[in-house]
Structures are given as C-alpha cells and as structure tokens.
Amino acid sequence: MTLFGVREARNRSTELAGELGGWLPAAGLTLALVGLWELLAHVLDVQPWLLPAPSAIAEELVDSFSLHMEHARITLQEIAIGFALAALLGSALAAAISWSRIIERSLYPIVIASQTIPIITLAPLLLVWVGPEMTSKVIVVVLISFFPVVVSLVDGLRSADVEMANMMRTLGASRMQLLVKLRLPAALPYLFSGLKVAAVTSVIGAVVGEWVGGRGGLGWLMKVSGPQFRTDRVFAAIFVLSVAAVLLFALVVVSERWALRHHGPRAGSG
C-alpha cells in the first residue's frame, strides 16, 4: 500500500470514529430514558396492560419474533414499493414544474391542494376502490411521501447559479444540457432532504393504510392487539417500525453522501 493509500485509510477511519462518537450522546440519552422507564414501571407498579416495562417489550419481541417478522415483511414491502414510487413520481413532477411555467401554474397548485386532504379520509376510499390488498397501502404511502420530494426538488432546481446558466446558454447549451449539467447537480442536496422526510412519512403511510383496512402488517398487528390489551405487542411493533424507519433514513443518508461525492456540485465543477 502506498503512503497516499495509508493516509486515505487513516483519514477514513478517523472520520468514521468521529461519526460514531457523534452518536454517543443520543445513544446515552436513549439508554438513560429506557432505564428510567424500566425503573418507574417497577417502582410505581404500573400494570403491564397499561404501560409495559421495556424488559416486557423485549420479552415479547423474543417470544413472538417470527410473528413480528412475518408482519414486518408485509409492511416493509409496502414501504419499499411506495417510497420508490414516491421518489420517482416526485422527481418527475418537480422536473416538469421547473421545466415549464405553464405546467407549474397548472400542476403545482393541484400538488399543493392534494396535501390539504387528510390521508386518513382517503384510505377508506382506496379500500373500496382497489380492495384491501397491498395496492391500497402502496398508494397511501405514495400520496403521503411524494410531496416533500416535489417541493424540495423544485427549490433545488431553481437554486442553480444564474450567471453559470447564462454563460452556458451563451456557449450554446440546450435546456436539457442545462438540466443535466447544472440544475440537477445543484439540486441533489435538496432532493435528498426531501427523500429523508419521505423515508419517515412512508412508514407512517404504510401504518395508516394497514390500520384502516389491512389484513396483515405491523399496523394491522397493532390494531388487533390494542383491544386485546396486548400493550407489550403494540410497543414491540412500534419498535420494529422505528428500526425500519431509521434504517431507511440511514440508507438515504449513505446514498446522499455517495451521490454528492460523485455527482454533486463540487464533483461536477471539475
């Protein structure tokens, strides 16, 4: 290994150690809160059906691991498909809105107005229109997740340097070349900001869809477990959903770093 390679590896290890160290306060606070929760549940003698201790929730996860994983598989499929479609639809709408003033004035108000309708009121209608299968849940995920992608990407496409755009036009660049070479690289940070929000809202959308009319999934499991006073099972499902949301968010963050390193404004300027 060359001296440059050794230095690069050392810098990466230092960067990784710094990132892990940055998460220590959050991890410490989480452990402290969980410990306090466990202590108060025993000291105050809280009934398990009312508020189970973290140890009881962990025991439920272990005892019913296959049950939770079976329903998690259904929910994760809905989240993955819906999130991917929301990213594609949101990106296409943002590109169209930024491409033409006519499209912006005709389409953007409709996109904004669509978010004024509570998703909980649309879910029963989707259940009637397309049935209780996965399709209705995916549609709910798309409807609740595409909006932050559209708004963020539209702002990003408009953030490109005006002087650079004018210079490229002077040199004979087409609108497509301006989009690919200038506007998209400048918009990448905005796009990933929207995707981070969509990663979290997609989990909410899947749960809402399953809660209204599902036959499986973690949202459905929580719905049927509540009336049975299986509060530990409800909290266990919430924990699995939280882990899924964090992992999806982390995947977007990793993708963002890779994209900005290879295709971002700095990479494109060279």
C-alpha positions as a Markdown table, in Angstrom:
| # | Residue | x | y | z |
|---|---|---|---|---|
| 1 | Met | 0.0 | 0.0 | 0.0 |
| 2 | Thr | 1.3 | 3.4 | -0.9 |
| 3 | Leu | 1.8 | 6.3 | 1.5 |
| 4 | Phe | -1.2 | 8.0 | 0.0 |
| 5 | Gly | -3.3 | 4.9 | 0.5 |
| 6 | Val | -2.3 | 4.7 | 4.1 |
| 7 | Arg | -3.2 | 8.3 | 4.7 |
| 8 | Glu | -6.5 | 7.9 | 3.0 |
| 9 | Ala | -7.4 | 4.8 | 5.1 |
| 10 | Arg | -6.3 | 6.6 | 8.2 |
| 11 | Asn | -8.5 | 9.6 | 7.3 |
| 12 | Arg | -11.5 | 7.4 | 6.7 |
| 13 | Ser | -11.0 | 5.6 | 10.0 |
| 14 | Thr | -10.7 | 8.9 | 11.8 |
| 15 | Glu | -13.9 | 10.2 | 10.0 |
| 16 | Leu | -15.8 | 7.0 | 10.9 |
| 17 | Ala | -14.7 | 7.2 | 14.6 |
| 18 | Gly | -15.8 | 10.9 | 14.7 |
| 19 | Glu | -19.2 | 10.0 | 13.2 |
| 20 | Leu | -19.7 | 7.2 | 15.7 |
| 21 | Gly | -18.6 | 9.4 | 18.5 |
| 22 | Gly | -21.2 | 12.0 | 17.4 |
| 23 | Trp | -23.9 | 9.4 | 18.1 |
| 24 | Leu | -22.8 | 8.6 | 21.6 |
| 25 | Pro | -24.8 | 11.4 | 23.3 |
| 26 | Ala | -28.0 | 10.2 | 21.6 |
| 27 | Ala | -27.3 | 6.6 | 22.5 |
| 28 | Gly | -26.5 | 7.6 | 26.1 |
| 29 | Leu | -29.7 | 9.6 | 26.4 |
| 30 | Thr | -31.8 | 6.8 | 24.9 |
| 31 | Leu | -30.3 | 4.2 | 27.3 |
| 32 | Ala | -30.9 | 6.6 | 30.2 |
| 33 | Leu | -34.6 | 7.1 | 29.3 |
| 34 | Val | -35.2 | 3.4 | 28.8 |
| 35 | Gly | -33.6 | 2.7 | 32.2 |
| 36 | Leu | -35.8 | 5.3 | 33.8 |
| 37 | Trp | -38.8 | 3.8 | 32.1 |
| 38 | Glu | -37.9 | 0.4 | 33.5 |
| 39 | Leu | -37.3 | 1.7 | 37.0 |
| 40 | Leu | -40.5 | 3.7 | 37.2 |
| 41 | Ala | -42.6 | 0.8 | 35.8 |
| 42 | His | -41.4 | -1.4 | 38.7 |
| 43 | Val | -41.3 | 1.3 | 41.5 |
| 44 | Leu | -44.8 | 2.6 | 40.6 |
| 45 | Asp | -46.1 | -0.9 | 40.0 |
| 46 | Val | -47.7 | 0.1 | 36.7 |
| 47 | Gln | -49.9 | -2.6 | 35.3 |
| 48 | Pro | -48.4 | -4.3 | 32.2 |
| 49 | Trp | -51.5 | -3.9 | 30.1 |
| 50 | Leu | -51.4 | -0.1 | 30.8 |
| 51 | Leu | -47.7 | 0.5 | 30.2 |
| 52 | Pro | -45.3 | -2.4 | 29.9 |
| 53 | Ala | -41.7 | -2.1 | 31.0 |
| 54 | Pro | -39.0 | -2.2 | 28.3 |
| 55 | Ser | -38.0 | -5.7 | 29.6 |
| 56 | Ala | -41.5 | -6.9 | 28.9 |
| 57 | Ile | -41.5 | -5.5 | 25.4 |
| 58 | Ala | -38.1 | -7.1 | 24.8 |
| 59 | Glu | -39.5 | -10.4 | 26.1 |
| 60 | Glu | -42.5 | -10.1 | 23.7 |
| 61 | Leu | -40.1 | -9.4 | 20.8 |
| 62 | Val | -38.1 | -12.6 | 21.6 |
| 63 | Asp | -41.1 | -14.8 | 22.3 |
| 64 | Ser | -43.1 | -13.6 | 19.2 |
| 65 | Phe | -40.1 | -12.9 | 16.9 |
| 66 | Ser | -41.5 | -14.9 | 14.0 |
| 67 | Leu | -44.9 | -13.2 | 14.3 |
| 68 | His | -43.4 | -9.7 | 14.2 |
| 69 | Met | -41.1 | -10.6 | 11.3 |
| 70 | Glu | -44.0 | -12.1 | 9.3 |
| 71 | His | -45.9 | -8.8 | 9.6 |
| 72 | Ala | -42.8 | -6.7 | 9.2 |
| 73 | Arg | -42.2 | -8.3 | 5.8 |
| 74 | Ile | -45.6 | -7.2 | 4.6 |
| 75 | Thr | -45.1 | -3.6 | 5.9 |
| 76 | Leu | -41.5 | -3.3 | 4.5 |
| 77 | Gln | -42.7 | -4.4 | 1.1 |
| 78 | Glu | -45.4 | -1.7 | 1.2 |
| 79 | Ile | -42.8 | 0.9 | 2.4 |
| 80 | Ala | -40.2 | -0.1 | -0.2 |
| 81 | Ile | -42.5 | 0.0 | -3.2 |
| 82 | Gly | -44.3 | 3.1 | -2.1 |
| 83 | Phe | -41.1 | 5.0 | -1.2 |
| 84 | Ala | -39.6 | 4.1 | -4.6 |
| 85 | Leu | -42.7 | 5.2 | -6.5 |
| 86 | Ala | -43.0 | 8.4 | -4.4 |
| 87 | Ala | -39.3 | 9.3 | -5.3 |
| 88 | Leu | -39.9 | 8.6 | -9.0 |
| 89 | Leu | -43.2 | 10.5 | -9.1 |
| 90 | Gly | -42.0 | 13.4 | -7.1 |
| 91 | Ser | -38.8 | 13.8 | -9.2 |
| 92 | Ala | -40.8 | 13.6 | -12.4 |
| 93 | Leu | -43.4 | 16.2 | -11.2 |
| 94 | Ala | -40.6 | 18.5 | -9.9 |
| 95 | Ala | -38.7 | 18.3 | -13.2 |
| 96 | Ala | -42.0 | 19.1 | -15.1 |
| 97 | Ile | -42.8 | 22.0 | -12.9 |
| 98 | Ser | -39.4 | 23.5 | -13.2 |
| 99 | Trp | -39.3 | 22.9 | -17.0 |
| 100 | Ser | -42.3 | 24.9 | -18.0 |
| 101 | Arg | -44.2 | 27.9 | -16.5 |
| 102 | Ile | -47.4 | 26.7 | -17.9 |
| 103 | Ile | -47.0 | 23.3 | -16.2 |
| 104 | Glu | -46.0 | 25.0 | -13.0 |
| 105 | Arg | -49.1 | 27.2 | -12.9 |
| 106 | Ser | -51.4 | 24.4 | -13.8 |
| 107 | Leu | -49.9 | 21.5 | -11.9 |
| 108 | Tyr | -48.2 | 22.9 | -8.8 |
| 109 | Pro | -51.5 | 24.2 | -7.2 |
| 110 | Ile | -53.0 | 20.8 | -7.6 |
| 111 | Val | -50.0 | 19.2 | -6.0 |
| 112 | Ile | -50.3 | 21.6 | -3.0 |
| 113 | Ala | -54.0 | 21.2 | -2.7 |
| 114 | Ser | -53.7 | 17.4 | -2.6 |
| 115 | Gln | -51.9 | 17.7 | 0.7 |
| 116 | Thr | -54.8 | 19.6 | 2.3 |
| 117 | Ile | -56.9 | 16.4 | 2.3 |
| 118 | Pro | -56.3 | 14.2 | 5.4 |
| 119 | Ile | -54.8 | 10.9 | 4.3 |
| 120 | Ile | -57.0 | 9.1 | 6.9 |
| 121 | Thr | -60.1 | 10.1 | 4.9 |
| 122 | Leu | -58.7 | 8.8 | 1.6 |
| 123 | Ala | -57.6 | 5.4 | 3.0 |
| 124 | Pro | -61.2 | 4.1 | 3.3 |
| 125 | Leu | -62.0 | 5.2 | -0.2 |
| 126 | Leu | -58.9 | 3.5 | -1.6 |
| 127 | Leu | -60.0 | 0.4 | 0.3 |
| 128 | Val | -63.3 | 0.5 | -1.6 |
| 129 | Trp | -61.8 | 1.3 | -5.0 |
| 130 | Val | -58.8 | -1.1 | -5.1 |
| 131 | Gly | -59.5 | -3.5 | -2.3 |
| 132 | Pro | -57.7 | -4.5 | 0.9 |
| 133 | Glu | -54.6 | -5.9 | -0.8 |
| 134 | Met | -51.2 | -4.3 | -0.9 |
| 135 | Thr | -52.1 | -1.9 | -3.7 |
| 136 | Ser | -54.2 | 0.4 | -1.5 |
| 137 | Lys | -51.4 | 0.6 | 1.1 |
| 138 | Val | -48.8 | 1.4 | -1.5 |
| 139 | Ile | -51.0 | 4.2 | -2.9 |
| 140 | Val | -51.3 | 5.7 | 0.7 |
| 141 | Val | -47.5 | 5.6 | 1.0 |
| 142 | Val | -47.1 | 7.4 | -2.3 |
| 143 | Leu | -49.7 | 10.0 | -1.5 |
| 144 | Ile | -48.1 | 10.9 | 1.8 |
| 145 | Ser | -44.5 | 10.7 | 0.7 |
| 146 | Phe | -44.2 | 12.3 | -2.8 |
| 147 | Phe | -44.9 | 15.9 | -1.7 |
| 148 | Pro | -41.7 | 16.6 | 0.2 |
| 149 | Val | -39.7 | 15.3 | -2.8 |
| 150 | Val | -41.6 | 17.6 | -5.2 |
| 151 | Val | -41.2 | 20.7 | -3.1 |
| 152 | Ser | -37.5 | 20.1 | -2.2 |
| 153 | Leu | -36.5 | 19.3 | -5.8 |
| 154 | Val | -38.4 | 22.2 | -7.3 |
| 155 | Asp | -36.5 | 24.5 | -4.9 |
| 156 | Gly | -33.2 | 22.7 | -5.7 |
| 157 | Leu | -33.7 | 23.0 | -9.5 |
| 158 | Arg | -34.3 | 26.8 | -9.0 |
| 159 | Ser | -31.2 | 27.2 | -6.9 |
| 160 | Ala | -28.7 | 26.8 | -9.8 |
| 161 | Asp | -26.3 | 29.6 | -10.3 |
| 162 | Val | -27.9 | 32.2 | -12.7 |
| 163 | Glu | -24.6 | 33.5 | -14.0 |
| 164 | Met | -23.4 | 30.0 | -14.8 |
| 165 | Ala | -26.7 | 29.2 | -16.5 |
| 166 | Asn | -26.4 | 32.4 | -18.6 |
| 167 | Met | -22.8 | 31.5 | -19.6 |
| 168 | Met | -23.8 | 28.0 | -20.6 |
| 169 | Arg | -26.6 | 29.5 | -22.8 |
| 170 | Thr | -24.1 | 31.8 | -24.4 |
| 171 | Leu | -21.9 | 28.8 | -25.2 |
| 172 | Gly | -24.9 | 27.2 | -26.9 |
| 173 | Ala | -26.1 | 24.8 | -24.2 |
| 174 | Ser | -29.6 | 23.4 | -24.7 |
| 175 | Arg | -32.2 | 23.2 | -21.9 |
| 176 | Met | -31.6 | 19.5 | -21.5 |
| 177 | Gln | -27.8 | 20.2 | -21.1 |
| 178 | Leu | -28.6 | 22.9 | -18.5 |
| 179 | Leu | -30.8 | 20.5 | -16.6 |
| 180 | Val | -28.3 | 17.6 | -16.6 |
| 181 | Lys | -25.0 | 19.5 | -16.2 |
| 182 | Leu | -26.1 | 22.4 | -13.9 |
| 183 | Arg | -29.5 | 22.2 | -12.4 |
| 184 | Leu | -29.6 | 18.5 | -11.3 |
| 185 | Pro | -26.2 | 18.6 | -9.6 |
| 186 | Ala | -27.2 | 21.8 | -7.8 |
| 187 | Ala | -30.5 | 20.2 | -6.8 |
| 188 | Leu | -29.1 | 17.0 | -5.3 |
| 189 | Pro | -28.8 | 18.2 | -1.7 |
| 190 | Tyr | -32.4 | 19.5 | -1.9 |
| 191 | Leu | -33.6 | 16.2 | -3.4 |
| 192 | Phe | -32.1 | 14.1 | -0.6 |
| 193 | Ser | -33.6 | 16.5 | 2.0 |
| 194 | Gly | -37.0 | 15.6 | 0.6 |
| 195 | Leu | -36.1 | 11.9 | 0.4 |
| 196 | Lys | -35.2 | 11.9 | 4.1 |
| 197 | Val | -38.6 | 13.3 | 5.0 |
| 198 | Ala | -40.3 | 10.8 | 2.6 |
| 199 | Ala | -38.4 | 7.9 | 4.3 |
| 200 | Val | -40.1 | 8.7 | 7.6 |
| 201 | Thr | -43.5 | 9.5 | 6.2 |
| 202 | Ser | -43.6 | 6.4 | 4.1 |
| 203 | Val | -43.6 | 4.3 | 7.3 |
| 204 | Ile | -46.5 | 6.4 | 8.6 |
| 205 | Gly | -48.4 | 5.9 | 5.4 |
| 206 | Ala | -48.0 | 2.1 | 5.5 |
| 207 | Val | -49.3 | 2.0 | 9.1 |
| 208 | Val | -52.3 | 4.3 | 8.2 |
| 209 | Gly | -53.2 | 2.1 | 5.3 |
| 210 | Glu | -52.9 | -1.1 | 7.3 |
| 211 | Trp | -54.8 | 0.4 | 10.2 |
| 212 | Val | -57.8 | 1.4 | 8.1 |
| 213 | Gly | -58.2 | -1.8 | 6.1 |
| 214 | Gly | -55.3 | -4.3 | 6.3 |
| 215 | Arg | -55.2 | -8.0 | 6.6 |
| 216 | Gly | -51.6 | -8.1 | 7.8 |
| 217 | Gly | -48.6 | -5.9 | 8.6 |
| 218 | Leu | -47.4 | -4.2 | 11.7 |
| 219 | Gly | -50.1 | -1.6 | 11.6 |
| 220 | Trp | -52.8 | -4.3 | 11.5 |
| 221 | Leu | -51.0 | -6.1 | 14.3 |
| 222 | Met | -51.1 | -3.0 | 16.5 |
| 223 | Lys | -54.8 | -2.5 | 15.6 |
| 224 | Val | -55.8 | -6.0 | 16.7 |
| 225 | Ser | -53.5 | -6.2 | 19.7 |
| 226 | Gly | -54.8 | -3.0 | 21.3 |
| 227 | Pro | -58.4 | -4.2 | 22.1 |
| 228 | Gln | -56.8 | -7.4 | 23.4 |
| 229 | Phe | -54.8 | -5.3 | 25.9 |
| 230 | Arg | -51.6 | -6.7 | 24.5 |
| 231 | Thr | -49.9 | -3.4 | 25.0 |
| 232 | Asp | -46.5 | -5.1 | 25.0 |
| 233 | Arg | -47.1 | -6.4 | 21.5 |
| 234 | Val | -48.2 | -2.9 | 20.4 |
| 235 | Phe | -45.0 | -1.4 | 21.7 |
| 236 | Ala | -42.9 | -4.2 | 20.1 |
| 237 | Ala | -44.5 | -3.5 | 16.7 |
| 238 | Ile | -43.7 | 0.2 | 17.2 |
| 239 | Phe | -40.1 | -0.6 | 18.0 |
| 240 | Val | -39.8 | -2.7 | 14.8 |
| 241 | Leu | -41.4 | 0.2 | 12.8 |
| 242 | Ser | -38.9 | 2.6 | 14.4 |
| 243 | Val | -36.0 | 0.5 | 13.4 |
| 244 | Ala | -37.3 | 0.2 | 9.9 |
| 245 | Ala | -37.6 | 4.0 | 9.6 |
| 246 | Val | -34.1 | 4.6 | 11.0 |
| 247 | Leu | -32.6 | 2.1 | 8.6 |
| 248 | Leu | -34.4 | 3.6 | 5.6 |
| 249 | Phe | -33.3 | 7.1 | 6.7 |
| 250 | Ala | -29.7 | 5.8 | 7.1 |
| 251 | Leu | -29.9 | 4.3 | 3.6 |
| 252 | Val | -30.9 | 7.7 | 2.1 |
| 253 | Val | -28.0 | 9.4 | 4.0 |
| 254 | Val | -25.5 | 6.9 | 2.7 |
| 255 | Ser | -26.9 | 7.4 | -0.9 |
| 256 | Glu | -26.7 | 11.1 | -0.4 |
| 257 | Arg | -23.0 | 11.0 | 0.5 |
| 258 | Trp | -22.2 | 8.8 | -2.4 |
| 259 | Ala | -24.2 | 10.9 | -4.9 |
| 260 | Leu | -22.8 | 14.3 | -3.7 |
| 261 | Arg | -19.2 | 12.8 | -3.7 |
| 262 | His | -19.5 | 11.7 | -7.3 |
| 263 | His | -22.2 | 13.8 | -8.9 |
| 264 | Gly | -22.7 | 16.8 | -6.7 |
| 265 | Pro | -21.9 | 20.5 | -7.4 |
| 266 | Arg | -18.2 | 20.1 | -6.4 |
| 267 | Ala | -17.8 | 16.9 | -8.5 |
| 268 | Gly | -19.5 | 18.5 | -11.4 |
| 269 | Ser | -17.4 | 21.7 | -11.3 |
| 270 | Gly | -14.2 | 19.8 | -12.1 |
